[in-house]
Amino acid sequence: MKILVPVKRVIDYNVKVRVKADQSGVELANVKMAMNPFDEIAVEQALRIKEAGQADEVVLVSVGPTQSQETIRTGLAMGADRGIHIEAAHETEPLAVAKLLKAVIEREEPGLVLCGKQAIDDDSNQTGQMLSALLGWSQATFASGVELAGDKAKIIREVDGGLEHITVSMPTVVSVDLRLNEPRYASLPNIMKAKKKPIDSVSVEELGVDITSRLQVLKVEEPEARAAGIKVGSVNELVEKLKNEAKVI
């Protein structure tokens, strides 16, 4: 079985995001970029499934500018077998990404697609679900446990009430959550090996997908700074402020 893992290039989670002066978006110039943390968890899970002898190949796919190949190389250094780079603008909408991934999946014919539940830049949490609908495949979201058993996948999902255990038929699209695993660090020998692993570049035109923007960003702005807290002298004063100032009771 082949496992396909979409990976996205985003601003490193340790970097403070800055809004552009014209409020058209966030500043990307000279900013450290990295693989989306949830996608990194998906790559790790795919590798564990392969190491358990349940998969033959792990293929990474990234949609974005040329620099997205660096993100693919990161996954190859972790242990993935090869990568596919779809050349597109950085601001590709979730529906367009889902359509591009569908075109690649029809070529590659994987048995399982593992993706992060969301990207930390736009927090859309849409691509996995859209991809499942376009393919007509089963889906499982927010997975904190994944176990393959023949043509079924047993998934543990994190829901508001606790954990939900479900079984879905393969092939399937699974979006992974934070507590699924702890991604490995790439060793120096594997980093060197990753430089020789193949990355195929595919254009949007080759895949025959329309990625025209259907959303319009009006303005991007930072949230208001939080006001400093205060200390109250008694329970009565606390109740009075909650009632008359915060108006929460």
C-alpha positions as CSV (number, residue, x, y, z in Angstrom):
1,M,0.0,0.0,0.0
2,K,1.1,3.6,-0.7
3,I,0.5,6.4,1.7
4,L,0.2,10.0,0.5
5,V,0.8,12.9,2.9
6,P,0.1,16.5,1.9
7,V,2.6,18.9,3.6
8,K,2.4,22.7,3.7
9,R,5.1,25.4,4.1
10,V,4.1,27.9,6.8
11,I,5.7,30.5,9.1
12,D,7.6,28.7,11.8
13,Y,5.4,28.4,14.9
14,N,8.2,30.0,17.0
15,V,8.1,33.2,14.9
16,K,5.9,36.2,15.9
17,V,3.7,36.9,12.9
18,R,3.7,40.5,11.7
19,V,0.9,42.1,9.6
20,K,2.0,44.0,6.5
21,A,1.8,47.8,6.6
22,D,-1.0,47.9,4.0
23,Q,-3.0,45.2,6.0
24,S,-3.2,43.0,2.8
25,G,-1.7,40.0,4.6
26,V,1.1,38.8,6.9
27,E,4.8,39.5,6.2
28,L,6.6,36.6,4.6
29,A,9.8,38.2,3.4
30,N,12.9,37.2,5.4
31,V,10.7,35.1,7.8
32,K,11.7,31.6,8.9
33,M,9.4,29.0,7.3
34,A,8.8,25.4,8.3
35,M,6.6,22.4,7.7
36,N,3.1,22.8,9.3
37,P,3.3,21.0,12.7
38,F,0.2,19.0,12.1
39,D,1.5,17.8,8.7
40,E,4.7,16.8,10.5
41,I,2.7,14.5,12.8
42,A,1.0,13.0,9.7
43,V,4.4,12.3,8.1
44,E,5.5,10.6,11.3
45,Q,2.4,8.4,11.4
46,A,2.9,7.4,7.8
47,L,6.5,6.4,8.6
48,R,5.4,4.3,11.6
49,I,2.8,2.5,9.5
50,K,5.5,1.7,6.9
51,E,8.0,0.6,9.5
52,A,5.3,-1.8,10.8
53,G,5.2,-3.4,7.4
54,Q,1.7,-2.1,6.5
55,A,2.8,0.2,3.7
56,D,5.4,0.1,0.9
57,E,5.9,3.7,0.1
58,V,5.3,7.2,1.7
59,V,4.8,10.0,-0.8
60,L,4.8,13.7,0.1
61,V,2.9,16.3,-1.8
62,S,3.2,20.1,-1.4
63,V,1.3,22.9,-3.1
64,G,3.1,26.2,-3.3
65,P,6.1,28.2,-4.7
66,T,9.5,26.7,-5.4
67,Q,10.5,27.0,-1.8
68,S,8.0,24.4,-0.9
69,Q,10.5,21.8,-2.1
70,E,12.5,22.6,1.1
71,T,9.5,21.5,3.1
72,I,9.3,18.2,1.1
73,R,13.0,17.7,1.8
74,T,12.3,18.0,5.5
75,G,9.9,15.1,5.2
76,L,12.2,13.1,3.0
77,A,14.9,13.5,5.7
78,M,12.5,12.1,8.2
79,G,12.2,9.0,6.1
80,A,9.6,9.5,3.3
81,D,10.5,7.9,-0.1
82,R,9.8,10.7,-2.6
83,G,8.0,14.0,-3.1
84,I,5.7,15.7,-5.6
85,H,5.7,19.5,-5.8
86,I,2.7,21.3,-7.4
87,E,3.9,24.7,-8.5
88,A,1.4,27.3,-7.4
89,A,1.1,30.6,-5.5
90,H,1.5,30.6,-1.8
91,E,-2.1,31.8,-1.1
92,T,-3.9,28.8,-2.7
93,E,-7.4,28.3,-1.2
94,P,-8.4,25.0,0.5
95,L,-10.8,24.0,-2.3
96,A,-8.1,24.5,-4.9
97,V,-5.6,22.5,-2.9
98,A,-8.2,19.7,-2.5
99,K,-8.8,19.6,-6.3
100,L,-5.0,19.5,-6.9
101,L,-4.5,16.7,-4.4
102,K,-7.4,14.8,-6.0
103,A,-5.7,15.0,-9.4
104,V,-2.4,13.7,-7.9
105,I,-4.2,10.9,-6.0
106,E,-5.9,9.7,-9.2
107,R,-2.4,9.3,-10.7
108,E,-0.7,7.8,-7.6
109,E,-3.6,5.6,-6.4
110,P,-2.6,5.5,-2.7
111,G,-4.6,3.5,-0.2
112,L,-4.4,6.1,2.6
113,V,-4.1,9.8,2.7
114,L,-2.8,11.3,6.0
115,C,-3.0,15.0,6.5
116,G,-2.8,17.5,9.3
117,K,-6.1,18.6,10.7
118,Q,-5.4,22.2,9.8
119,A,-2.5,24.6,8.8
120,I,-1.4,27.0,11.5
121,D,-1.4,30.0,9.1
122,D,-5.0,30.1,8.0
123,D,-6.5,27.6,10.4
124,S,-9.1,26.6,7.8
125,N,-9.5,22.9,8.7
126,Q,-11.2,22.3,5.3
127,T,-8.8,20.6,2.9
128,G,-9.1,17.1,4.3
129,Q,-12.9,17.1,4.3
130,M,-13.1,18.6,0.9
131,L,-10.7,16.1,-0.5
132,S,-12.7,13.2,0.9
133,A,-15.9,14.6,-0.7
134,L,-14.2,15.1,-4.1
135,L,-12.8,11.5,-4.0
136,G,-15.9,9.9,-2.6
137,W,-13.7,8.3,0.1
138,S,-14.5,7.7,3.7
139,Q,-12.9,10.2,6.2
140,A,-11.9,10.4,9.8
141,T,-11.0,13.8,11.4
142,F,-9.0,14.8,14.5
143,A,-7.4,11.4,14.8
144,S,-5.4,10.8,18.0
145,G,-5.0,7.1,17.2
146,V,-4.7,5.2,13.9
147,E,-4.6,1.5,13.5
148,L,-4.9,-0.4,10.2
149,A,-6.6,-3.8,10.0
150,G,-6.9,-5.2,6.5
151,D,-9.3,-3.0,4.5
152,K,-10.4,-1.1,7.6
153,A,-8.9,1.7,9.6
154,K,-9.6,2.0,13.3
155,I,-9.5,5.7,14.4
156,I,-9.6,7.3,17.8
157,R,-11.0,10.8,17.5
158,E,-10.8,13.6,20.0
159,V,-14.3,15.1,20.5
160,D,-15.8,17.5,23.1
161,G,-17.0,14.7,25.3
162,G,-13.7,12.7,25.3
163,L,-12.6,10.0,22.8
164,E,-14.7,8.5,20.0
165,H,-13.7,5.1,18.4
166,I,-14.8,4.7,14.8
167,T,-13.9,2.3,12.0
168,V,-13.7,3.5,8.3
169,S,-13.3,1.6,5.1
170,M,-10.1,2.0,3.0
171,P,-9.1,3.9,1.0
172,T,-9.7,6.8,3.4
173,V,-8.6,10.4,4.2
174,V,-7.5,10.9,7.8
175,S,-6.7,14.2,9.3
176,V,-4.5,13.9,12.4
177,D,-4.5,15.8,15.7
178,L,-1.7,17.0,18.0
179,R,-1.7,14.0,20.4
180,L,-1.3,11.3,17.8
181,N,2.5,11.1,18.1
182,E,5.8,12.9,18.6
183,P,7.6,13.6,15.3
184,R,11.1,12.3,15.0
185,Y,14.2,14.5,14.4
186,A,16.0,13.9,11.1
187,S,19.5,12.5,11.6
188,L,22.4,13.9,9.7
189,P,22.8,10.8,7.5
190,N,19.1,10.9,6.6
191,I,19.4,14.6,5.8
192,M,22.2,13.8,3.3
193,K,20.2,10.9,1.8
194,A,17.2,13.2,1.4
195,K,19.1,15.3,-1.1
196,K,19.2,12.4,-3.5
197,K,15.6,11.4,-3.1
198,P,13.4,12.4,-6.1
199,I,11.0,15.3,-6.1
200,D,8.7,15.6,-9.2
201,S,7.5,19.0,-10.2
202,V,4.0,19.3,-11.7
203,S,2.3,22.4,-12.9
204,V,-1.3,23.3,-12.2
205,E,-1.9,23.3,-16.0
206,E,-0.7,19.7,-16.2
207,L,-3.3,18.6,-13.6
208,G,-6.0,20.6,-15.4
209,V,-7.3,22.2,-12.2
210,D,-8.8,25.7,-12.0
211,I,-7.3,27.4,-8.9
212,T,-8.9,30.8,-9.5
213,S,-9.4,32.6,-6.1
214,R,-13.0,32.5,-4.9
215,L,-12.4,34.4,-1.7
216,Q,-11.4,38.0,-1.2
217,V,-9.4,39.2,1.8
218,L,-10.6,42.7,2.8
219,K,-8.2,43.4,5.6
220,V,-5.8,41.6,8.0
221,E,-5.1,43.2,11.4
222,E,-3.7,42.2,14.7
223,P,-6.0,41.5,17.6
224,E,-6.4,44.2,20.2
225,A,-3.9,44.1,23.1
226,R,-5.4,42.6,26.2
227,A,-6.0,45.0,29.0
228,A,-4.2,44.5,32.3
229,G,-6.1,42.6,35.0
230,I,-7.0,44.0,38.4
231,K,-7.2,42.7,41.9
232,V,-10.4,42.9,43.9
233,G,-10.7,43.2,47.6
234,S,-13.6,40.9,48.3
235,V,-16.1,38.5,46.8
236,N,-18.8,41.1,46.8
237,E,-16.6,43.4,44.7
238,L,-15.8,40.6,42.3
239,V,-19.5,39.8,41.9
240,E,-20.3,43.5,41.3
241,K,-17.7,43.9,38.6
242,L,-18.7,40.7,36.9
243,K,-22.3,41.9,36.9
244,N,-21.9,45.6,36.0
245,E,-18.6,45.8,34.1
246,A,-18.0,42.5,32.4
247,K,-21.7,41.7,32.2
248,V,-21.2,38.0,32.3
249,I,-23.6,37.3,35.2
